[in-house]
Amino acid sequence: MRNKKIYFASDVHLGAPALNNNRERELLFVKWLDMVKADAEAIYLMGDIFDFWFEYKRAVPRGFTRVLGKLAEITDSGIPVHFFTGNHDIWVFDYLPSETGVIVHRDIVKTELHGKKFFLAHGDGMGPYDKSYKILKKIFTNPFLQWGFARIHPNFAIWLALKWSGHSRLSNGMVEADDFRGIDKEWLVLFSRDELKKEHFDYFVFGHRHWPCDIDLNGKSRYINTGDWVTHFTYAVLDNGLMELKEFEKPKNYH
C-alpha cells in the first residue's frame, strides 16, 4: 500500500446559493474524485463539502447526485472515504454514510498515516480563538434544536437555511474567510502551536479558512490548509509520508 497516496480536500460548498457555477464546480469535483481514485489509499474530505445539508428522517436535500454517486462508487471499490462534518454540513446523520459508504467524523481525529502523526479536523471552533463558530456549533449540535428544525416542513426549512447561507461571507462569490492574517494571527496556526506543547504531530490538516497554505510550525511539524473549491480549487496529497499542496483546474468561467 505504500505506493498509494492519501488525498485531502475541503470546502467545496456544493449548492451554495450565492454562487452561479454550482453545477460546473460539482462536475470538476467529480472529475477530481475520478482522478484520485486511480491511486488513492484513502480520501479525506475535511468539511463543508455541501453548503447546506440536513437529513430528515424520510427526506434529504435535492441535488448532488453526481458527487453522491461517485462517492458510493469509490467506497464500493474498497477505498475508504472519510467525511468530516463542517459548519455548513454539520447535520449529517445516517443517510450519507449508509447510502454512500463514507466514514463520518464529527470531531477531531488523531491518527498515523504513512508513519506520520496527523491531527485532522475541519477547523471551526478550535481552541479559544474561534468564539463565534464555537457558539454556532453549540447551537447546531443541540439535540432539541435539531429535533425542532426537523419538525419544520422541508420546503420552508431548506429555503430558510439557504437564505441564511446566502447572507454569509460566501455571498457575491467571495470566499467565506478573509485574507490570510499572517502566521502570528492565524488562529488555526496558533491552535496548532498550542497543541504541539502537549503532543507532537507531524501534520495538522484543516479546511474552513479557504486559504491554501503549508506552514512550518517548529521545524518538525507543519500546518496545512487544503484551501477550497470556490476560488482556489486546491487539495493536499500524502505520498510516502510527504505532504504537498496542489491545484486542480478552475472552472472555465472563473475570473
N, C-alpha and C positions, 0 to 999 in steps of 0.2 A: 504493500500500500504506500510505501514511501515515495514512489514515483507519482502519486496522486496529489492533487492540490486541494486546498480548502479556500472557499470563496466567501467574502463578506460584502453585503450591500445593505443600504437602508434608505429611508425617506424617499420612497417613490411617490407617495401621496396620490395613488390612483383614485380617480374620480373627484379630484379637487374642483369645487365649483368655480373657483377663481381663475382656473386655467382653461384655455381653449384648445389644448392639444392633448387631452387625456388619452384618446384612442392611439395617437401616434406614440406617446410615451409608453403605453401598455404594450404595443407591438415591439418597441425597442427593448423593453424589459424582458419580454418573452424571447426575443432574439438572443439576448444576453444569457438567459437561462439555457437556451438551446446550445449556446457555445460552451458554457462552463460544464454542462453535464457530461461532455466528452471525456474530461479528465478530472472530474470532481470526486474527492473522497467524501466531502460533506459541503453543504451550503448553509451559511448563517445569514438570516435576514434580520437585521438589527433594529427593526421597529419602524412604524409609520409607513408600512408598505401601502396601506389603504388610508385615504384621507379621512374616511369615516367607516366604521364597521360596528354593527350591533346585531347580535343573533337573538331574535325572538325564538320562542320555543318551536314555532312552526313556520318561521319566515326569516329570510336573510336579505341583506341589501342586494338589489339587482345590479348586474354588471360584473366585470372582472372575469368573464367566462374563460378567456384565453389564458390568463395567469393561473386561475384555479386548475384548469385542465393540465397545464404544463407542470404545475407543482405535483399533481397527482401522478402524472406520467413519470416524473423524476423519482418520487418516493416509491412508486411501484417497481422501478428498476433496481431498487435497493440502495439508492443514495439518500442518506438522511438529510432532511431539510429542517433546520432549527429556526423557529419563528418567535422572535421577541416582540411582545406587545409594546407599542409606543403610546404616547399620549393621545394620538389620534385614533388608533385601532385597539384600544385597551379592552374593549368589550368582546373579546373572543372567548367563546365558551366551548361547546363540544362539537359544533358543526364543522368548523375549519379543520381541526385535527382528524375527525372521523372521516370526512369526505376527501381530504387531500393528503392525509398521512403526515402532515408536518408535526414536529415536536414543539409544543408551545412552552415558552418560558415567560413568566410574569415578573421575574426578579433577576437580580444579578446572577451570573454563572461564573464560577471559578473552575477552570479545567486545564488539562495539559493536552497540547496538540503538537505533534512532531517534536516532542521533547522539550517544549517551551511552556511556561506557565502563562495563562491568559486570564484576564479579568474582562468579562463581557457584559454589556448592558446597553439598553437604548440610550440612556444618559439623562433623562428627565428626573428632576427631584433628587439628584445625588448630593449627599453631604449637606452642609449648611449653606451652600451657595445659591441654590435654585429654589428660593422660597415660594415663588408664585406657582411653579409647576408642582411643588410639593403639596400645596393646598389643593390644586386641581386634582391631583392624583388621589388624595383622600376622599374628595367628593365623588370622583368617577368610580372608585372601587368600593364605595359604601353599598353593602348588600340591599339595604332598604331603598336607597335611591335608584339602584339598578332595577329592583322589583317595580318601583313606581314608574320608571321610564318604560318598562316593558308593558305596562298596562295601557299606555297611550297607543292609539291606532298607528301602525307603521307609516301610513301616508303622511300624517302630520308630524310624527316624531322624527322621521328621517328628514323631512323638509326643514324642521326646526334645527336639527343638528347641522345640516348643510348650510343653513343660513348663518349659524354661528361660525362655522368653519370659513365661510366666505368673508367674514369680518376679521379673520386672523391676519397675522403678518405675511401670510402667503398670498394675500389678495394682490391684484394687479400684476400677477406673475412674478412677484418678488419672493425671495427666499424667506422662510419663516424666521430664521435667525439673522441678527445683524452681522456686520463685518467682523472679521477676526479681531479680537480685542488686544491681542498681544499675549505672550506666554505668561506674564505675571498677572494678567487679569482674566484669562480664560478659566472659568470656574471648574470645568472638567479637567483641565491640566492641574489646577490647584488640588482638586479632589484626588487625582491620581497620585500626586506627590504626598498627600496625607496618608493614603493607603500604603505607600511604599515604606512609611515609617513603621508600619505594623507587620508587613509581609511583602516579600519580593514577588514581583510579577515581571515577566519579560515584555509582555504587551498588554496595554489597556486599549480595548477596541470599543468605540461608541459610535452612535449616529447622532440624531437630534439637532446638532448645531448646524447641519447643512454645509459645513465648511471643511473640505477635504484637507487633511494635514497629517504630517508624520513628524513628531517632535521627540527629540532625545530628552529624557527626564533627568537622568543622573549618570549617563554613560553606560548603563546596564539595562535600562528599561525605556520603552518607547510608548508614547501616546499616539494612537492612530484614530482619526475620524474618517469614516467612509464617505463623507460628503452627502450628495443627494442625486436624485434623478429628476430634478426640477430645473436646475441651471448648470450643474457640473457633470452629471452622468458619470460618476466615478464609483469605483469599488476597490476592495483590497483583496490580495491573494497571498496565501501562505504556501510557500514552495520549499520543502526540505528545511523548515524552521526559519526561513527568511520571509518577512512581510514586505509587500510592495503595494503602493497605491497606483492604480491605473485608471485611465479614462476610456470609456466606451464611446460610441458615436453619438452625436447630438441629433435632434430632430431636424428635418430638412428646413422647417420654417423657423428654426431657432435664430434669435438675434442677440 
